[in-house]
């Protein structure tokens, strides 16, 4: 059985796009994790100090 294989330049383009997407997801997760802590603190402290 033969499977189609993209040319190397197309494979590199796909890999580059995939890496950009996964890097963006990782960045968003980091930002979300960091922004969650202050909200938890505000909630637990009752708002203003």
C-alpha positions as CSV (number, residue, x, y, z in Angstrom):
1,X,0.0,0.0,0.0
2,X,1.4,3.4,-1.0
3,X,0.7,6.5,1.0
4,X,1.0,10.0,-0.4
5,X,3.9,12.0,0.9
6,X,4.1,15.8,0.6
7,X,7.2,17.4,-0.8
8,X,9.8,18.3,1.8
9,X,9.1,22.1,1.5
10,X,5.4,21.5,2.2
11,X,6.2,19.3,5.2
12,X,8.4,22.0,6.6
13,X,5.7,24.6,6.1
14,X,3.2,22.3,7.9
15,X,5.7,21.7,10.8
16,X,6.3,25.5,11.1
17,X,2.6,26.2,11.3
18,X,2.1,23.4,13.8
19,X,4.9,24.7,16.0
20,X,3.6,28.3,15.9
21,X,0.2,27.0,17.0
22,X,1.5,24.8,19.8
23,X,3.8,27.6,21.0
24,X,0.8,30.0,21.1
25,X,-1.2,27.5,23.1
26,X,1.6,27.1,25.6
27,X,1.8,30.8,26.0
28,X,-1.9,31.2,26.5
29,X,-1.8,28.5,29.2
30,X,1.0,30.2,31.0
31,X,-0.8,33.5,30.9
32,X,-4.0,31.9,32.1
33,X,-2.2,30.2,35.0
34,X,-0.6,33.4,36.1
35,X,-3.8,35.4,35.8
36,X,-5.7,32.9,37.9
37,X,-3.7,33.4,41.1
38,X,-4.6,37.1,41.6
39,X,-8.3,36.4,41.1
40,X,-8.2,33.6,43.7
41,X,-6.4,35.9,46.1
42,X,-9.0,38.7,45.6
43,X,-11.8,36.2,46.1
44,X,-10.3,34.7,49.3
45,X,-9.5,38.1,50.8
46,X,-12.9,39.5,50.1
47,X,-11.9,42.1,47.5
48,X,-10.0,45.2,48.6
49,X,-7.3,45.1,51.2
